[in-house]
Amino acid sequence: MFLAAVFSSFALFHANANDLNLIKVIIYPRAIEAVYNLLKSKGIIKPIKYGETLSCLFTLYVCTYCYIFEPYNIGESYVKMLDKYGNISP
């Protein structure tokens, strides 16, 4: 899974600069989940019941908190891009 993430990240070098910021926001939760799975498979941490779900939810919570309450932390371009794509779907 780790190698798949590394190889798929090479596509980010060819992405548009505006879309790259949004892609990063989407990829961070999956990256943290991949690190959790790696640590769990190596036996460094003990498996937590629903740990993958909890780690993804925690990461999404932090991203949402920064977007709503502290938008200056994530930058103006992130906020504009999230607003743009958030208003596309009904």
N, CA, C and O of each residue as an XYZ file, in Angstrom:
360
protein
N       0.830     -1.182      0.000
C       0.000      0.000      0.000
C       0.880      1.253      0.000
O       0.570      2.245     -0.660
N       1.965      1.187      0.742
C       2.858      2.345      0.800
C       3.471      2.629     -0.565
O       3.531      3.781     -0.996
N       3.926      1.577     -1.245
C       4.519      1.767     -2.567
C       3.493      2.286     -3.569
O       3.822      3.092     -4.440
N       2.259      1.827     -3.447
C       1.210      2.327     -4.334
C       0.995      3.818     -4.120
O       0.791      4.565     -5.077
N       1.042      4.248     -2.868
C       0.888      5.674     -2.561
C       2.057      6.478     -3.118
O       1.870      7.586     -3.621
N       3.255      5.924     -3.030
C       4.431      6.626     -3.545
C       4.345      6.783     -5.060
O       4.588      7.863     -5.598
N       3.996      5.691     -5.739
C       3.915      5.762     -7.201
C       2.788      6.664     -7.670
O       2.935      7.384     -8.658
N       1.665      6.630     -6.970
C       0.554      7.487     -7.389
C       0.835      8.958     -7.104
O       0.239      9.835     -7.730
N       1.730      9.232     -6.171
C       2.046     10.627     -5.873
C       2.861     11.288     -6.992
O       2.934     12.515     -7.065
N       3.463     10.486     -7.851
C       4.204     11.065     -8.972
C       3.281     11.835     -9.921
O       3.732     12.732    -10.633
N       2.006     11.491     -9.932
C       1.043     12.209    -10.775
C       0.870     13.645    -10.307
O       0.446     14.502    -11.084
N       1.189     13.916     -9.057
C       1.057     15.278     -8.540
C       2.037     16.239     -9.202
O       1.804     17.447     -9.212
N       3.109     15.726     -9.744
C       4.073     16.591    -10.411
C       3.509     17.168    -11.714
O       3.978     18.195    -12.204
N       2.500     16.496    -12.263
C       1.914     16.938    -13.521
C       0.587     17.660    -13.330
O      -0.044     18.051    -14.312
N       0.155     17.841    -12.095
C      -1.146     18.464    -11.831
C      -1.055     19.981    -11.971
O       0.010     20.581    -11.830
N      -2.193     20.565    -12.250
C      -2.312     22.013    -12.312
C      -2.074     22.588    -10.912
O      -2.461     21.969     -9.921
N      -1.457     23.739    -10.821
C      -1.123     24.323     -9.515
C      -2.371     24.612     -8.692
O      -2.351     24.450     -7.472
N      -3.460     25.038     -9.334
C      -4.683     25.316     -8.589
C      -5.316     24.046     -8.046
O      -5.801     24.026     -6.915
N      -5.316     23.000     -8.837
C      -5.907     21.743     -8.394
C      -5.006     21.006     -7.421
O      -5.479     20.172     -6.649
N      -3.732     21.296     -7.447
C      -2.787     20.625     -6.573
C      -3.100     20.871     -5.098
O      -2.972     19.962     -4.277
N      -3.505     22.077     -4.764
C      -3.835     22.384     -3.371
C      -5.029     21.574     -2.891
O      -5.020     21.068     -1.769
N      -6.045     21.446     -3.714
C      -7.205     20.653     -3.344
C      -6.853     19.179     -3.232
O      -7.342     18.486     -2.340
N      -6.016     18.703     -4.123
C      -5.600     17.310     -4.081
C      -4.849     17.017     -2.781
O      -5.021     15.953     -2.186
N      -4.026     17.955     -2.349
C      -3.295     17.766     -1.091
C      -4.244     17.636      0.090
O      -4.033     16.803      0.971
N      -5.279     18.450      0.112
C      -6.248     18.387      1.209
C      -6.962     17.044      1.215
O      -7.288     16.511      2.275
N      -7.200     16.507      0.045
C      -7.877     15.220     -0.041
C      -6.934     14.072      0.310
O      -7.364     13.080      0.898
N      -5.659     14.194     -0.043
C      -4.714     13.091      0.137
C      -4.215     12.968      1.579
O      -3.902     11.861      2.017
N      -4.133     14.062      2.322
C      -3.596     14.000      3.681
C      -4.295     12.969      4.571
O      -3.605     12.212      5.254
N      -5.627     12.903      4.595
C      -6.246     11.860      5.428
C      -5.849     10.451      5.011
O      -5.626      9.591      5.863
N      -5.760     10.210      3.710
C      -5.363      8.882      3.241
C      -3.903      8.586      3.578
O      -3.555      7.442      3.871
N      -3.059      9.594      3.540
C      -1.650      9.391      3.879
C      -1.504      9.023      5.350
O      -0.731      8.130      5.693
N      -2.234      9.699      6.209
C      -2.171      9.374      7.640
C      -2.709      7.974      7.887
O      -2.183      7.246      8.729
N      -3.747      7.594      7.164
C      -4.282      6.250      7.298
C      -3.263      5.211      6.833
O      -3.155      4.140      7.429
N      -2.518      5.520      5.772
C      -1.498      4.597      5.285
C      -0.371      4.429      6.304
O       0.139      3.325      6.498
N       0.012      5.525      6.951
C       1.045      5.446      7.989
C       0.554      4.608      9.161
O       1.306      3.806      9.713
N      -0.705      4.792      9.542
C      -1.283      3.994     10.622
C      -1.249      2.510     10.266
O      -0.861      1.682     11.090
N      -1.655      2.173      9.037
C      -1.635      0.763      8.621
C      -0.227      0.199      8.607
O      -0.019     -0.959      8.967
N       0.745      1.007      8.193
C       2.134      0.561      8.179
C       2.633      0.290      9.599
O       3.257     -0.741      9.853
N       2.363      1.205     10.513
C       2.785      1.014     11.900
C       2.088     -0.184     12.529
O       2.687     -0.906     13.326
N       0.838     -0.397     12.179
C       0.099     -1.537     12.708
C       0.664     -2.847     12.170
O       0.796     -3.816     12.917
N       1.000     -2.885     10.877
C       1.522     -4.128     10.301
C       2.921     -4.458     10.818
O       3.281     -5.633     10.901
N       3.711     -3.449     11.166
C       5.047     -3.681     11.707
C       5.020     -4.014     13.201
O       6.044     -4.386     13.773
N       3.862     -3.883     13.822
C       3.739     -4.191     15.236
C       4.214     -3.074     16.146
O       4.403     -3.297     17.342
N       4.411     -1.887     15.616
C       4.873     -0.757     16.424
C       3.757     -0.249     17.319
O       3.999      0.140     18.462
N       2.542     -0.252     16.806
C       1.382      0.110     17.624
C       0.397     -1.043     17.594
O       0.360     -1.820     16.640
N      -0.396     -1.146     18.644
C      -1.404     -2.192     18.700
C      -2.626     -1.754     17.897
O      -2.969     -0.573     17.867
N      -3.271     -2.709     17.253
C      -4.478     -2.349     16.508
C      -5.557     -1.788     17.439
O      -5.792     -2.309     18.530
N      -6.187     -0.745     16.995
C      -7.270     -0.122     17.737
C      -8.558     -0.485     17.009
O      -8.627     -0.418     15.782
N      -9.569     -0.867     17.768
C     -10.833     -1.192     17.140
C     -11.348      0.051     16.412
O     -11.487      1.116     17.013
N     -11.626     -0.091     15.125
C     -12.045      1.006     14.250
C     -10.980      2.104     14.180
O     -11.314      3.272     13.986
N      -9.728      1.750     14.331
C      -8.651      2.730     14.335
C      -8.472      3.454     13.019
O      -8.183      4.651     12.999
N      -8.644      2.731     11.906
C      -8.508      3.379     10.598
C      -9.596      4.434     10.409
O      -9.339      5.532      9.915
N     -10.782      4.088     10.800
C     -11.893      5.033     10.685
C     -11.681      6.222     11.601
O     -11.916      7.363     11.204
N     -11.243      5.968     12.817
C     -11.020      7.062     13.764
C      -9.902      7.996     13.312
O     -10.014      9.213     13.465
N      -8.826      7.442     12.759
C      -7.738      8.307     12.302
C      -8.167      9.163     11.105
O      -7.793     10.332     11.010
N      -8.941      8.586     10.207
C      -9.438      9.355      9.069
C     -10.422     10.427      9.535
O     -10.379     11.559      9.053
N     -11.297     10.082     10.456
C     -12.245     11.067     10.982
C     -11.534     12.197     11.713
O     -11.926     13.357     11.585
N     -10.498     11.875     12.474
C      -9.756     12.909     13.196
C      -9.074     13.875     12.219
O      -9.087     15.090     12.421
N      -8.485     13.321     11.171
C      -7.826     14.161     10.178
C      -8.836     15.051      9.455
O      -8.583     16.237      9.244
N      -9.966     14.483      9.081
C     -11.008     15.281      8.436
C     -11.553     16.345      9.386
O     -11.892     17.449      8.959
N     -11.636     16.011     10.669
C     -12.082     16.984     11.661
C     -11.127     18.174     11.720
O     -11.567     19.323     11.758
N      -9.839     17.906     11.726
C      -8.848     18.989     11.783
C      -8.924     19.856     10.530
O      -8.871     21.082     10.618
N      -9.048     19.221      9.361
C      -9.156     19.988      8.114
C     -10.417     20.844      8.110
O     -10.377     22.006      7.707
N     -11.533     20.278      8.556
C     -12.789     21.022      8.597
C     -12.726     22.150      9.610
O     -13.214     23.250      9.349
N     -12.130     21.886     10.761
C     -11.991     22.920     11.788
C     -11.185     24.100     11.248
O     -11.570     25.256     11.424
N     -10.080     23.804     10.597
C      -9.261     24.878     10.035
C     -10.004     25.631      8.942
O      -9.870     26.849      8.827
N     -10.783     24.919      8.143
C     -11.527     25.573      7.062
C     -12.606     26.506      7.616
O     -12.800     27.605      7.096
N     -13.302     26.077      8.662
C     -14.422     26.866      9.177
C     -13.965     27.948     10.148
O     -14.364     29.105     10.015
N     -13.141     27.590     11.114
C     -12.826     28.509     12.211
C     -11.508     29.258     12.044
O     -11.356     30.357     12.578
N     -10.566     28.692     11.323
C      -9.263     29.338     11.158
C      -8.808     29.253      9.708
O      -7.799     28.612      9.412
N      -9.542     29.893      8.801
C      -9.189     29.767      7.383
C      -7.831     30.370      7.036
O      -7.239     30.011      6.018
N      -7.339     31.269      7.858
C      -6.020     31.851      7.593
C      -4.913     30.812      7.763
O      -3.820     30.988      7.225
N      -5.177     29.733      8.502
C      -4.179     28.676      8.680
C      -3.981     27.842      7.425
O      -2.889     27.329      7.183
N      -5.028     27.705      6.628
C      -4.901     26.860      5.439
C      -4.662     27.669      4.178
O      -4.420     27.092      3.117
N      -4.722     28.951      4.263
C      -4.398     29.804      3.127
C      -5.618     30.182      2.310
O      -6.611     29.457      2.248
N      -5.507     31.323      1.698
C      -6.626     31.865      0.929
C      -6.935     31.022     -0.296
O      -8.099     30.876     -0.669
N      -5.910     30.467     -0.926
C      -6.144     29.665     -2.130
C      -6.893     28.369     -1.808
O      -7.747     27.939     -2.583
N      -6.575     27.742     -0.662
C      -7.311     26.543     -0.247
C      -8.775     26.865     -0.022
O      -9.657     26.138     -0.480
N      -9.032     27.954      0.683
C     -10.406     28.317      0.999
C     -11.196     28.603     -0.271
O     -12.337     28.160     -0.404
N     -10.603     29.335     -1.198
C     -11.283     29.631     -2.457
C     -11.564     28.351     -3.242
O     -12.649     28.183     -3.801
N     -10.588     27.459     -3.280
C     -10.766     26.226     -4.037
C     -11.830     25.341     -3.391
O     -12.651     24.756     -4.097
N     -11.829     25.234     -2.068
C     -12.850     24.437     -1.391
C     -14.231     25.048     -1.563
O     -15.212     24.323     -1.730
N     -14.317     26.365     -1.524
C     -15.601     27.030     -1.777
C     -16.077     26.760     -3.198
O     -17.257     26.499     -3.430
N     -15.157     26.825     -4.133
C     -15.502     26.601     -5.542
C     -16.037     25.193     -5.757
O     -17.098     25.020     -6.357
N     -15.313     24.181     -5.274
C     -15.745     22.804     -5.480
C     -16.883     22.414     -4.548
O     -17.646     21.501     -4.863
N     -17.011     23.073     -3.430
C     -18.116     22.781     -2.519
C     -19.456     23.236     -3.049
O     -20.490     22.672     -2.690
N     -19.454     24.244     -3.894
C     -20.696     24.766     -4.452
C     -21.104     24.091     -5.755
O     -22.156     24.411     -6.308
N     -20.299     23.173     -6.252
C     -20.624     22.494     -7.506
C     -21.730     21.462     -7.294
O     -22.680     21.398     -8.075
N     -21.609     20.665     -6.253
C     -22.589     19.604     -6.039
C     -23.833     20.169     -5.362
O     -23.748     21.099     -4.561
N     -25.001     19.590     -5.696
C     -26.252     20.126     -5.132
C     -26.430     19.808     -3.670
O     -27.433     20.196     -3.072
